[in-house]
Amino acid sequence: MPDLCALLQPRTIAVIGASTQPDKVGGMPVRLLSELGYAGRIIPVHATAREVQGLAAVPSLDALDTPADLAIVALPVSASLDTMRQLARNGTRAAVFFTSGFAETGGDGIAMQAELAALAQAHGITLLGPNCLGAMNLRERVFATFSPMPLSGLPPLGEVGLVSQSGAFGAYAFGLAREASLGLSHWVTTGNEAGLHVADVIEWLAHDDATRVILAYLEGCRDGTRLRRALAAARAAGKPVVVTKVGTTEAGARSAQSHTASLAGEDAVYQAVFDEYGVFRAHTLDDFFRLGYVLSRGRRPTRWQPSAKEPESAVTPVALVTVSGGVGIMMADQAEALDLPLPPMPEAAATALRSAIPFASTANPIDVTGQIVAQPEVLLDAIAAAAQSPDYGSVVAFLAGGVGAPRIWPGLQDAVETLHRSGTAAPLLFSGLVDDEKRRWLEARGALVFREPAQAVQAVAVLARAAAQAAAAHAKPAVAAAALAAPDLPRDTTSLSEFEAMQWLNACGIPTAPHGLARDADEAVRIAEGIGYPVAVKLCSPDILHKSDVGGVVLNVADAQAVRAAFAQVQAAATNHGSPARFEGALVAGMVRGWGELMVGVRRDPVFGLVALAGIGGTAVEIFRQTAFGLAPLTHARACTMLRASRAEALLCGHRGHPAVDADAVAEVLARVSQAAAALGPRLDTLEINPLIVTAQGVVAADAVVTLHAGDGINE
């Protein structure tokens, strides 16, 4: 793990290119450090000035009496390499390069950035940038940035670390965090990432005692192993990671030579990575900061269980206390959508509420009605009863404008204070019109406050998921999936015919339809009669992956005469589809009788490695796109999660006279396919089984595609 201590906890900071004018790029860091309380030594480096903004300056790094922990470099790109060499001579441990004009400009800029990175690496200098906005440690008052945002005010000190590839986003996020009173520990922008990547900062924050939650903005990733290691470190430390990943189109996906390649586009692969490591994904800035607020301020429920509806989620029973029946229904709808149980109010508390307000609802939502204006104690008693009941893991109370009522607020304070001091009450979440002073008071006692009632309910699900992840972090690590001992394939092979692919799958223990390869029509008849009619007759050529597109598939062939005609048709398809293809014969396979079609596949992503997918299959797979993704090789548990997420599990439950199929056995096939793909190592390009037919006995592969990289394959 890169050591960021010199960057974020420096005792001595040299500002190279320091300006006497505080508002310039080279002047702003000096101003920020001087005015905002940095306690270490600040050394402006200026070629001619003996003093910069009231601080003694030196003409060059060589004039320093001691090495700087951190150098902030605000010089033109032309001076960057010489400056890095000076840093190396001086023994500087970390450097922030604001300078632009490197790889983002292409050409010579790429080469110059590579040389800058090589110099930093050779001399053990932690490099942030170039072309970045810098970094801050709010607790240590380290402001290695030229952004003026801190001059307008700082967010409160807190336990949220924020890292962004984009400087502009980082500056904006800093301002939004301040507006939202979201407590920050660190703020880092990585720019061109010649040295530190976002992943490195995440990994360091995962080990930082001052950070509890990590917010990250990603535009892309060049080193998948690095990011996976960082996310694994955060998960092991029990620290939630919230990511906003932009660029969610499929522009980065390869051409669709297979369904697997086209479906597993760039965003799907990132989502598989996020799912693997329990990342909370934020699609909007509002989500980004709301998740940060909930995860850093909210109390996690002690009662939770995995969600049956939403993979990668957990649920907790929740009490919805409301002064409005309509809003109560809105919150109940949201709870149901999130799979949050709504147990009825305990009988003793329900009896007391009905006794006080006969027309109140005690089911759940617990509606105390607008009568609280006259009887505020009824609302407070209902909240307290729910929070102290073992039936609930969280309590959400909609108060409308009641917090501002003079008769309600003092009583609410007493109730919340008592529950907070008990240490055993369920977490409280409030929704309503709450002014900033009252909100801060409630938050100081562990309660969360929202304007939007649905967001309060969503926060319950977020906290339940965080509780489950924290428990998993302290549990015994799961045994990682291993690759199978799959048969070797010829080194010069770049694709397998369907017959070769089916033979290879058989050897890996994956069930396939009975089949044989016919070189002529007579042999096709013999194979068909050995299998039993009806059969499928398919073109067998390593040059044609989608055989049905060229008329190379004939189904439900019922007798010998039809087999001969089918053989002639698929043989002609090999030469008539546009460019002549190699004809290896016809695959004759039994028609598998089932009632549903799945697809499973694995493809190699250039950044993250092997990615598996599973979902509804058949010819309409790209129309319905009911697929889920995971990093291969898959564990059995991950394969089960993917079947649920893709809705493919519904085909296994039994319907319209069809028997239920063992979902665990199907998941085992999916896991085995991914493990077989992993056995091919860097040679694998794509493995796809479509369809995987659902039958009463389980699932059977009826078609397969395997494409490879020649020789030893690509580098891992």
Order of alpha helices (4+ residues) and beta strands (2+ residues): alpha-beta-alpha-beta-beta-beta-beta-alpha-beta-alpha-beta-beta-beta-beta-alpha-beta-alpha-beta-alpha-beta-alpha-alpha-beta-alpha-beta-beta-beta-alpha-alpha-beta-alpha-beta-alpha-beta-alpha-beta-alpha-beta-alpha-beta-alpha-beta-beta-alpha-beta-beta-beta-alpha-beta-alpha-alpha-beta-beta-beta
